[in-house]
Structures are given as structure tokens and as C-alpha cells.
Amino acid sequence: MHARTNAITVSDLTLGYDRHPAVHHLDGCFKAGSLTAIIGPNGAGKSTLLKALAGTLKPLSGSVAFEPGKTSIAYLPQSAEIDHDFPISVEDLVATGLWKKTGPFGALSRTDRTTVAGALESVGLAGFEARILGTLSGGQLQRVLFARLMVQDADVILIDEPFAAIDTKTVRDLMHLVRHWHSEGRTIVAVLHDMALVENYFPDCLLLAREPVAWGKTPDVLTPDHLAKARAMIEANDPDADLCERAA
């Protein structure tokens, strides 16, 4: 069996806002076809890292590189960053995942509408095409956003806290989709807080506390010592510090 290539490689990656560091000196890689959870205390820089991987946040230093020819990325930010009251239908929202094909103002073909309907059926929302976003429950909205990920058909899927504040059945159904995407060989990176979910379903894990604490196989990362170290690093962190310099 051939060794898997690196889908995403980060090299001495430092991220921040207004020159204040949020993630320091991260080196490592997400293997092609891997299923990785990013975990850590509040303020650890998890969402910041995902934004950098998605290309929506420019590094202060270092780099993010993707496997040549594997640059198709689908990104689902936290629910709080999505306008739940925007007057758009479910079908139109899911269809935004087809913009790479149709363009932002392209009309949907019959095939496109069939693709959207199939994705909605896969997430348990068949017949919801005409519903307006604001009429959906939190769980229904998250299902719609997963349908949008599905039609993007990306090599790399980045999801930020996808299971926050939704019911157990929705978590189970959406996790089934994540596992299916993983079985198809897609590279999946998810920011999560639910340790049981990480331990049960995610083979790989990155424990972050603004700096990397541990990165590797989940059982090797989620040790009491590593978790205690991550908490201590966050408690000692000065969020107003200047951008750090790596020690010689």
C-alpha cells in the first residue's frame, strides 16, 4: 500500500488579528483522505486555523499549501456567522454550492435542480426546496448547510462546530454523512468540542492552545497530560501580546 500524500501542509503558520497572535508556529499536515478533529479550550485558535485553511484569513507568517491538483475546498463556518433571517429559499441556498459551475447569477438547469433535490433528500429534507431559511429550526438549517457541502463535491471539507446546539438525531444523521464522505476518500477537518464524538469517530486529532499541544492519532492526543497542558497554556496566554518571535 502506498503512503498517503499530504492534502494540506502548514509550515511555521502564525495567524492573528491586528498583529495579535491567535495561532503560533504550527507545523504539520493533514493526510489525503484523513478525518481529523481540531480540539482545544475556548480561545485556542481553532476557528482561526480553519479560516486560514479555507483561505478566508491570510497568515501573518508561514504558509498553507494544498496537494497539487486537489484544491477544491468546501467550508462551513460556525452557525453564528450565518444570517438565519436572510430571505432565501432552501433550494437557492443549497444551489450556491454550485456557483463554481453556474456562476453566482447563472440559472439552475433541470440537472442542477435534481442535484439539489437529491442532496436535500440525503439530509432528510425532501420537499423543503421552497421553504424560506428563517422558517427552519437549528437542526434543519444545519441539514441544509450539509446539503450545500454535498453539492460542492469538494476534495477537502472544512466544518466549524457543525453539531453545536442541535438535537441528537441530527448529529447522528450528519455524522453518518461525514463518515460517508470519509469513505469516499475526501479529506475532512472539523472543529469540535464534543470529546465523545471525537473519540468515537475521528481517527486523527489536533489539540490546539494557540500553539500545537499534540497532533496525531486521537488516543495518543487525548491524554490527561495533554489536556491539562492545553488548559494551562490558555490560562497563561496574553491575548494582547505582540506577535511573538520564535526563539532561536
C-alpha positions in Angstrom: 0.0 0.0 0.0 1.3 3.4 -1.0 1.7 6.1 1.7 -0.9 8.8 1.6 0.0 12.2 0.3 -0.4 15.4 2.2 -3.7 17.1 1.3 -2.8 20.2 3.4 0.6 21.2 4.7 1.1 24.0 7.2 4.6 25.4 7.6 5.5 27.6 10.6 2.0 29.0 10.4 1.2 32.0 12.6 -2.3 33.6 12.5 -3.7 36.7 14.1 -5.8 39.8 14.0 -4.4 43.3 14.2 -1.0 41.7 14.7 -2.1 40.0 17.9 -1.4 36.3 17.6 -4.2 33.7 17.6 -2.2 30.7 16.4 1.6 30.4 16.7 4.1 28.4 14.7 2.1 25.4 13.6 3.8 22.8 11.5 2.3 19.6 10.2 0.0 18.1 7.6 -3.5 16.7 7.1 -3.1 13.5 5.1 -5.2 13.0 2.0 -8.4 11.1 2.9 -7.9 11.7 6.7 -10.6 12.6 9.1 -9.3 15.0 11.7 -10.8 16.8 14.7 -9.4 20.1 15.9 -10.0 20.5 19.6 -8.9 22.8 22.4 -10.1 25.2 25.1 -12.1 28.3 24.2 -9.8 30.8 22.7 -7.4 28.2 21.4 -7.5 29.5 17.8 -9.4 26.5 16.3 -11.8 28.6 14.2 -9.0 30.9 13.2 -7.0 28.0 11.9 -10.0 26.7 9.9 -10.4 30.1 8.3 -6.8 30.0 7.2 -7.2 26.6 5.8 -10.3 27.8 3.9 -8.4 30.8 2.5 -10.5 33.4 4.2 -7.7 34.5 6.6 -4.3 35.5 5.4 -1.4 34.2 7.6 0.8 36.7 9.4 3.7 34.4 8.6 4.2 30.9 7.4 2.1 29.1 4.8 -0.8 26.8 3.9 -0.2 24.6 0.9 -2.5 22.1 -0.8 -1.8 18.9 -2.7 -1.3 19.9 -6.4 -4.5 19.4 -8.3 -6.5 18.9 -5.1 -7.6 22.5 -4.4 -11.3 22.0 -4.3 -12.4 23.1 -0.8 -15.9 23.3 0.8 -16.1 25.3 4.1 -18.9 25.5 6.6 -18.3 28.2 9.2 -19.9 28.4 12.6 -23.7 28.8 12.7 -23.3 32.2 14.4 -21.6 33.5 11.2 -24.6 32.7 9.0 -27.6 35.1 8.7 -30.5 32.9 9.6 -33.0 35.6 8.6 -31.7 36.2 5.1 -34.7 35.9 2.7 -33.5 33.0 0.6 -35.2 29.7 -0.2 -33.7 26.4 0.8 -33.2 25.4 -2.8 -31.4 28.7 -3.6 -29.1 28.3 -0.6 -28.1 24.8 -1.5 -27.6 25.8 -5.1 -25.0 28.4 -4.0 -22.8 25.3 -3.7 -22.9 25.0 -7.5 -21.6 28.5 -8.1 -18.3 27.2 -9.4 -20.3 25.5 -12.2 -23.1 28.0 -12.7 -21.6 31.3 -11.7 -23.3 33.5 -9.0 -26.0 34.7 -11.4 -26.4 31.5 -13.5 -29.8 30.0 -13.8 -30.3 26.5 -12.5 -30.7 23.8 -15.1 -33.0 20.8 -14.6 -29.9 18.7 -13.8 -28.9 21.3 -11.1 -32.3 21.2 -9.5 -32.2 17.4 -9.5 -28.8 17.6 -7.8 -30.1 20.0 -5.1 -33.2 17.8 -4.6 -31.1 14.7 -4.2 -28.9 16.4 -1.6 -31.9 17.6 0.4 -33.3 14.1 0.3 -29.9 12.7 1.6 -30.1 15.0 4.6 -33.8 14.1 5.3 -35.3 17.3 3.9 -37.0 16.2 0.7 -39.7 18.6 -0.3 -38.1 21.6 1.5 -36.9 23.4 -1.6 -39.4 26.3 -1.4 -39.1 26.8 2.4 -37.5 30.1 3.5 -34.4 30.0 5.6 -35.9 31.8 8.5 -38.7 29.2 9.0 -36.2 26.4 9.7 -35.2 25.0 13.1 -31.5 25.0 14.0 -31.2 21.3 13.1 -33.0 21.8 9.8 -30.7 24.7 8.9 -27.6 22.6 9.6 -29.0 19.8 7.4 -29.5 22.4 4.6 -25.9 23.6 5.0 -24.7 20.0 4.8 -26.7 19.6 1.6 -24.8 22.6 0.3 -21.5 20.9 1.2 -22.7 17.8 -0.6 -23.3 19.6 -4.0 -19.9 21.3 -3.8 -18.4 17.8 -4.3 -15.0 19.0 -2.9 -11.8 17.1 -2.2 -11.3 18.9 1.1 -14.2 19.6 3.6 -13.8 22.0 6.5 -16.5 22.3 9.1 -16.5 24.5 12.2 -18.6 23.3 15.2 -21.2 21.6 12.9 -23.0 19.9 15.8 -23.4 22.8 18.2 -26.9 23.3 19.7 -28.6 20.7 17.5 -30.6 17.6 18.5 -29.1 14.1 18.9 -30.8 12.6 15.9 -29.5 15.4 13.6 -26.0 14.9 15.0 -26.2 11.2 14.3 -27.6 11.7 10.7 -25.0 14.4 9.8 -22.2 12.3 11.3 -23.3 9.5 9.1 -22.7 11.8 6.1 -19.3 12.8 7.4 -18.3 9.1 7.6 -19.6 8.6 4.1 -17.5 11.4 2.8 -14.5 10.0 4.6 -15.2 6.5 3.0 -15.1 8.3 -0.4 -11.5 9.4 0.3 -12.2 13.1 1.0 -10.1 14.9 3.5 -12.2 16.2 6.3 -11.2 18.6 9.1 -13.7 19.5 11.8 -13.6 21.8 14.8 -15.3 20.1 17.7 -16.0 20.4 21.4 -17.7 17.0 22.0 -14.9 14.8 23.2 -17.0 11.6 23.0 -17.7 12.4 19.3 -14.0 12.9 18.7 -13.0 9.6 20.4 -15.7 7.6 18.7 -15.5 8.8 15.1 -12.3 10.8 14.4 -9.1 8.7 13.9 -6.8 11.8 14.0 -6.8 14.8 16.2 -5.0 18.2 16.6 -5.1 19.6 20.1 -4.5 23.4 19.9 -4.0 26.0 22.6 -2.8 28.8 20.3 0.2 26.6 19.8 0.1 23.0 18.9 0.0 20.7 22.0 -0.3 17.4 20.2 -1.2 16.2 16.7 -1.6 12.6 15.7 -3.8 9.6 16.4 -6.7 10.5 18.6 -5.9 8.1 21.5 -2.3 9.5 21.6 -3.5 13.1 21.7 -6.4 12.9 24.1 -4.3 12.1 27.2 -4.9 13.8 30.6 -1.4 15.3 30.5 -2.0 16.9 27.0 -5.4 18.2 28.0 -4.1 19.7 31.2 -1.2 21.3 29.3 -3.7 22.9 26.8 -5.8 24.3 29.6 -2.7 25.8 31.4 -1.4 27.3 28.1 -4.7 29.1 27.5 -4.9 30.4 31.1 -1.4 31.8 30.8 -2.0 33.3 27.4 -1.9 37.1 27.0 -4.3 37.9 24.1 -3.0 41.4 23.8 0.7 40.4 23.4 2.6 41.5 20.4 3.2 39.0 17.6 5.8 36.6 19.0 9.1 35.7 17.6 10.2 32.1 17.5 13.1 31.5 19.9 16.4 30.8 18.2 
